[in-house]
Amino acid sequence: MSDAAARPTRRLRSRGRSAQPGRPRTAARLAAVQALYQAEHVGAPAEAVLEEFVRHRVGGQEGAPLAAGPLDEGGAPGADVPLLARILRGWAANAETLDRVIAAALAEDWPLPRLDPVLRALLRAASAELLDAKGPPARAVINEYMDVAHGFFAGEEPRFANGVLDRIARTLRAAEFADVADARG
């Protein structure tokens, strides 16, 4: 599979900056969205796409320290590779279940296949991460994916993604939201 053929058609909106070396988890989430897009686009298994991303877009081996570089060329230098691997493998192991959860969080007139493929990949990556109850708090995961969404979209998509991710988080991590509901009375 060639790198050019597998590259998402929508590039990260450039903000005139390079990857921030202090944000390896954000870079991993960005790479996860790109990788899930690529996996769907070319029909490749997540594990094969993971290997390609680590080798060509992140630039290292799993667990190896990585250098910073431009994000807007389809790369994710400095990404937390173990987190990227957990997200992709979590998605691969639970794809059908997570697609049902995502579909249930959408309006009836917006089935999952109707979504923009990059937005669908973002929801899938975030859902895979939210499924891991030992991961970061749900609100932190949502905030991170909002940063990624704003990198790809200039319109209403980030707001839409925020609402859908909130519903998904309340399904997958209900206990984290129970305390808030109890406090409100």
Secondary structure, 3 states (H helix, E strand, C coil): CCHHHHCCCCCCCCCCCECCCCCHHHHHHHHHHHHHHHHHHHCCCHHHHHHHHHHHHHCCCCCCCCCCCECCCCCCCCCCHHHHHHHHHHHHHHHHHHHHHHHHHCCCCCCHHHCCHHHHHHHHHHHHHHHCCCCCCHHHHHHHHHHHHHHHCCCCHHHHHHHHHHHHHHHHCHHHHHHHHHHHC
